[in-house]
Amino acid sequence: ENYGQPNHILYLYHGFALSANDHDCVRLDFKMTMAHDSDALDSETPESAAVKRRLLTFGFGALDYTTCVTSGSPHLGRLLEFISIKHGVSHKIHHSHSGAYLALLEEVDHRIYIYDLNTRGTVGHAKTLIYNELDHLRKLRSELTYLLGYNAFLPLGR
């Protein structure tokens, strides 16, 4: 039976995860914070007001963003918009404007590192969930690495 939900939903609400799940993806949760103060966006500084305006301009109604992505995901563009705002970089992949891709790659690498640290001793459906999420993260890392490498060359003009 195909349950039509990603594994994190199946595990959370039903207590199991499928090893082969066409609907699976990795859930990513991001909260907008400033580097020096995790509550800075709740205050009304010029910096926080600019970030809030940028979030609203791109259609984000909150200071956090949750999505479920995998390699080739249609949600990747929206995630890159949020990441670009969070890190204060451009989200366009035209040659030198690859800051959002680099920032997302850093986030993905960090999550892979955390998962690798916490998978020892995991058994059963939890192990299936974690290994599937690690697989999605590694595929996403490969896609981002490819896109960055492909677009790293500057066009030659005549």
Disulfide bonds with the S-S distance in Angstrom:
Cys25-Cys68 1.76
